[in-house]
Amino acid sequence: MLGRLITRILILGVRAYQVTLSPLFHGCCRFEPSCSNYCIEALQRHGPLRGLWLGVRRLLRCHPFGAFGPDPVPPARPPRHKLHAQGNLK
């Protein structure tokens, strides 16, 4: 419950950036999806901790000497207790 609230607040912050500051940069993100859309998708898929970590890592890769092109959000991992129950975790 608290995680969802934190996720919504973080997404609201990213949306505020998209509306206010992003137009000043003329949509010049090197990646697809854009860094802000990547962050929103990561937060929705992975929750506040891992989603924020993935978003920050993506922002650190977004610079003139870095890579460019498609960079999708990684798929969500199943919870550890489910992996253990399936015998995939020792």
C-alpha positions in Angstrom: 0.0 0.0 0.0 2.7 2.5 1.0 4.8 1.4 -2.0 2.0 2.2 -4.4 1.6 5.6 -2.8 5.3 6.3 -3.2 5.2 5.1 -6.8 2.4 7.4 -7.6 4.2 10.4 -6.0 7.3 9.6 -8.0 5.4 9.2 -11.2 3.7 12.6 -10.5 7.1 14.2 -10.2 8.2 12.7 -13.5 5.0 13.9 -15.2 5.6 17.4 -13.8 9.0 17.3 -15.3 7.6 16.2 -18.7 5.1 19.1 -18.7 7.4 21.9 -17.4 11.1 21.2 -18.1 11.1 18.6 -20.9 9.8 21.0 -23.6 12.8 23.2 -23.0 15.1 20.3 -24.2 13.1 19.9 -27.4 12.7 16.1 -26.9 16.3 15.3 -27.6 16.6 12.0 -25.6 19.1 9.6 -27.0 17.1 6.5 -26.1 13.7 5.0 -26.9 11.6 5.2 -24.8 12.7 8.6 -23.5 14.3 8.7 -20.1 11.2 10.1 -18.4 8.9 7.5 -20.0 11.5 4.8 -19.1 11.4 6.0 -15.5 7.6 5.9 -15.4 7.5 2.4 -16.9 10.2 1.2 -14.5 8.3 2.6 -11.5 5.0 0.9 -12.7 6.7 -2.4 -13.4 9.2 -2.7 -10.5 7.8 -0.4 -7.7 9.5 2.6 -6.1 12.9 1.1 -5.0 14.0 -0.8 -8.0 12.1 1.4 -10.4 13.8 4.5 -9.1 17.2 2.7 -9.2 16.6 1.8 -12.9 15.5 5.3 -13.7 18.6 6.8 -12.1 20.9 4.3 -13.9 19.3 5.3 -17.2 19.8 9.0 -16.6 23.5 8.3 -15.8 23.8 6.6 -19.2 22.2 9.5 -21.1 25.1 11.7 -22.1 26.7 12.8 -25.4 29.3 10.0 -25.3 27.0 7.2 -24.2 24.9 4.7 -26.2 21.7 5.5 -27.9 18.7 3.7 -29.5 16.2 1.2 -28.0 16.6 0.5 -24.3 13.5 -1.2 -22.9 12.8 -1.5 -19.2 13.8 -5.0 -18.0 10.9 -7.4 -17.2 9.7 -7.7 -13.6 11.3 -10.5 -11.6 9.1 -12.9 -9.6 9.3 -12.5 -5.9 12.1 -14.5 -4.3 9.8 -16.6 -2.2 8.1 -17.8 -5.5 11.5 -18.7 -7.0 12.3 -20.7 -3.9 9.0 -22.5 -4.0 9.6 -23.5 -7.6 13.0 -24.8 -6.8 14.9 -22.2 -8.8 16.7 -20.8 -5.8 19.0 -22.8 -3.6 
